[in-house]
Amino acid sequence: MSRTLVAITGASSGIGAIFARRLAAEHDLLLIARRKDRLEQLANELTNAYRTQVEILPADLSVEADLQSLAERMEQEPQLALLINNAGFGTKGRFWEAALEGQEQMHRLHVMAAMRLTHAALRNMVPRDVGGIINVASVSAFVRSPGTTSYAATKSWMTAFTEGLYLELQGIHSNLVVQALCPGFTYSEFHDTMAVSRYRLAGAAFWMSAEEVVDASLEGLRKRKLFVIPGWRYRLLAGIFSKLPVRMRLAAEAAGGRARLKDVPAAKALGK
C-alpha cells in the first residue's frame, strides 16, 4: 500500500530539512531545493534510516520553468497529503540600496511561488477533502524593523494569504488544514547566507533551534491551529505589538532594527 506524500520546498537545510526528518517515518517525501548535492545527502540519510521513498527535485522556484513544473506535479499527485512552502531567504540593508534583482527574486519566491504551489495543491486536495498546507512565514509579519522591508512585507502577505484560505475552507466545511508558521530567530544557514552577526540581531534567549520550530508547527497542525508562533517570547512580542498604537509600535520597531543596520553605511545623497 502506497504511503501519503509530503512535499517540502527549501528542504536542503534548516527548517525544511528538519521537517523532512520529522515526517520521514510516516510519509514518502518530495524534497525541493536548489542544491542537488545537499538533497542527495538528505535523501540517502532518510532512506537508510526509515526505508521511506524519497524523491529529490533540484529547482529554483523563482524561475518560471521550475515553478511551473512543480505546480503541475502538485495538482496531479494523487498521494499528496501535505505541502510545506518553506523556501525563502533574506537580505540586509536599506531597501533602496539593496540590489533590485534580489528584492524581485524574494517576492517571486515568497509570494508568487507559494501562491502558485498552494493553488495547485488545493485543486488537488479540496475535491479529496484531505490534506494540509504549512506556509512558513515569520514573526516579522507582526514585528517589522529597518533592513527587512521586503522580507517583512512578503511574510505579512503570507500570513494574510493563509488566513484567507482558512476562511474559505471553513466556509465549505473542509477537512483541510492550513497553517502560517511564524518563527523568530532560528539557528540555521539563513543568517549565515546573509552574512550577519547573530549576536547583534538578538540575545541568546531569543534564538531557537529548527527542531523546536518544527515540533511546534507539527503540534499546531495536529490541533488545526491557523497561526503557530514558536516560543513564548515571540508570542508575547507579537501580541503586544499588534495592540500598540501606531506611533509607539513604529518607535519600538525602529529601536529594534538599529542592530541590523549597524554595519550598513549611511545612504549617500541621491545623484552623487
N, C-alpha and C positions, 0 to 999 in steps of 0.2 A: 504494500500500500504506500503510495507516494505521500511525502510529507508536505506541509504547507511551506510557502516560500516567503522569506523576508528580504527585501531589497534595501540596501543601505548605501547612500551616497557619501562621499568623503570618508570611505571606510578604511583607508590605508594607515591611519594613525589616530591617536587621541580618542575622543568620544565615539567616533564611528567604529574604530577597532574594538573598543570595549563593548559596544552594543553587539558586535559580531560574536565576541567571546561569550557574552551572557546568553545569547539566543541560539547558539550552535547546537546545544544539546537537544533541542526540541524542534528545530526548524532547519530546512535547507536554506542556503544563503546565496544571494546575488550581491557581490561586493563591487562597488563602482568607485573609482578614483583615477587620478591621472598617472600615478606611479605604479607601473606594472610590476616592478620588482618587489615592492612592498606588499602589493596584493597577493602575489605568488607566495611570499613567505607566510602571510597570514592564512591563506587558504591551506597550505601544507600543514601548518600548526593545527588548525581546526579539524581538518580531515583525519589527521593522525589521532587527535585527542577524542573526537566524538563520532568518527565514521559517518559524518554528515556529508551531504552533497554540497560542494561549494563551487560556484561559478564566478569567475572574475571578469570584469568588463573595464579595461582601461579606457577612460573617456574624460574629456574636458567639457563639462556641461555648460560652459559659457560659449561653446562653439555649436552653431546651429545643427550641423550634421550629427554630432554626437548626441545632442539633446533629443533630436527627432527620433533617432534610432531607439533610444531608451524609452521614450514616451510610447512608441508603438509597442514595445515589449511589455510595458506596464499595462496597457489596455488589453492585451491579448493573453497574458499569462494566467492560466486557469487556476493555479495554486497560490496566487498572490494573497497573502494574509496581512502583511504589514509593510508599509513604505516609510522609511526614515529619511527625511530630507535634511541631511546633516552637512553637506558640502558648503564650505564658506571660508572666508579669510577676512583679515582686517588690514588697514593701512594706518600710517601715522602721519601727523602733520595737519596743518590747516587745509581745508577743502580746496581753496583756490590755488594753493601752492603744490598740491599733490598732482601727480600725472593724471590727466583726464582718462587715459586708457584704463588705468587701474580702477577708477571710480565707475566707469561704464561696465567693466568686467564684473565688479562687485554687484551691481544692480542686475546684470544678466543672470548671475549665478544665484543670488539670494532671492530675487523676486521672480524673474521670468522662468528660470529652471524649476523652481519649487512650484510655481503655478502650473506649468505645463505637465509636470510629472503627477501632481496631485489631480489635475483634471483627468488625465489618462487613467490613473489608479481608481478614481471614484467611478468612472464609467464602467470599470471592470467590477468593482466591489458592490456598488449600490444595488444592481439587479440581483446579486447573490445574497445581499443583506448580511455580509460578514466581512470583517477586516478592520484595519485601523491605519492611521497616519500620524506620525510624530514629526512635527516641524520644529527643528532646533533653532530657536530664536535666541534671546539673550535678555538678561536683566537690563541691558542698555535700552530695551524697548520702553522701560519705565523711568530709568535714570540716565539722562544723557550727559555728555561732557564735551568740552572742546577737543578737537582732534579725532572725533568719532562721528562726524556728521553723516556720511553715507552709511556707515555701519549701523548706527542707531536708527536711521530712517528706514533702512531695509528690514531691520529686526522689528521695528514698530509695525511696519506693513505686515510682517509675517504673523504677529500676534492678532492683528485686526482681521487678517485673512482667515486664520484658524477659527476665530470666534464666529465669523460669518458662516463658515462651513458648519460649525457646531449648531448654529441656529437653524440652518436649512435642513440638516439631518434630523434634528429634533422635530422639525415641522412635519416630516413624513414618518415619524416614529421608527427611524432606522436604528439597527443594532450596531452600526459602525461607530468607532471611537476615534476622535481627533484630539490631538494634544499639542499645545505650544509649550515646548520645554525652554525655560528661560534661566540658564545658568549664569553665575557670575564668573569671577576669575577662576580658571580651571587649569591645573597643571597638564600641559600638552605641548605640542610643537607650534601651536598657534602663535604665541608671543615670541618664540624663537625665530619664526619666519619673519615676523615684523621687526626683529632686532631691537626690542625694547626691554628695559630692565623690569623684571617682576617686582623687585624691591621698591622701586619708585612708584609703581602703579598702586600697590596696596600692601598692607601688613600681612604677615603670615596667617593671621586668623581668618583672613578673607579668601584665602586660596583653598580650593577644594580639589580632590582627585577626580579624574574622569570616572573612576569606578563609583564614587559617591553620587556623581551626577546621573549616571546611567541607572543605578539602582533606584534612585528617587523617581526617575522617569518611568521605569517599568512598574514600580509600585503604584504610581499615579495612573498608569494605563489600566492596571487591574481594577482600580477604583473608578475608572472612567472620568478622571479629573481633566478639565479643559486646560487649566494653567498649572504648570509644575515649576516652582521656583525652588531649587535645591538650596538648603542651608537656611537656618532661622535668621541669620543676619541679613541675608538678601530679601527674605520675605518681609522682614521688618522695614528695610530701606524702601522697597517697592511700595509697601503700604503707606509709609509716611509721605514719600514724595508724591504719590498720587493724590494726596489730600492737601498738600501745601498750597497756599496762594501762589499765583504765578511768579510774582516778584521774589518771594522767598525761595521758591524752587530754583529759579534761574541763578540766584546768588549762590545757592548751595552747589549747583551743578558746575558753575564757573570755578568755585573754590576747589572742587574735587578734580577738575581737569588740569590744574596747574602742573602737577607732576608729569602728566602725559606730554605736555608741550615744553617741558623744561629744557630739553636738548634741541628743540626746534628753533632755528634762528628767527628773529622778528622779520616780518614782511618788509620788503623794500618798497619804496614808493612806486606806484604804477608808472610804467614807461621809462624807468631808469635802470 
